[in-house]
Amino acid sequence: MKLFALVKKFRADEAGAVTVDWVVLTAAVVALGFAAMNTVSGGISTAATSISTAVSGVTVSTGQ
């Protein structure tokens, strides 16, 4: 009889439910971050290459 009371108490306890919600929410935010990074990475790589090409042809005068 004690086992059934323990199981009933365990099922009624909702203390861990909030933790599960936060874990799921955090996982969704991380997944969105990775998706955004994957989407933007191609454009950033192209922009970095263009900037590198433009800067490599510039000479800086020291004024001496």
C-alpha positions, 0 to 999 in steps of 0.5 A, a space after each residue: 500500500 505504501 508503494 501506491 501512495 509513493 507513486 501517487 505522490 510522485 505523479 502529483 508533484 510538479 516541482 520538476 515540470 518547470 525545469 523541463 519547460 526551461 530546458 525545452 525553451 533553452 534548447 529551442 533558443 540554441 537551435 534557433 541560434 544555430 539555424 541563424 548562424 548557418 543561414 548567415 555564415 555564407 554571406 559573412 564569408 563572402 563579405 570577409 573575402 571581399 573586405 580582405 581583397 579590398 584591404 590587401 591592395 591598400 598602402 598606408 603612408 607613415 608620413 616620413 
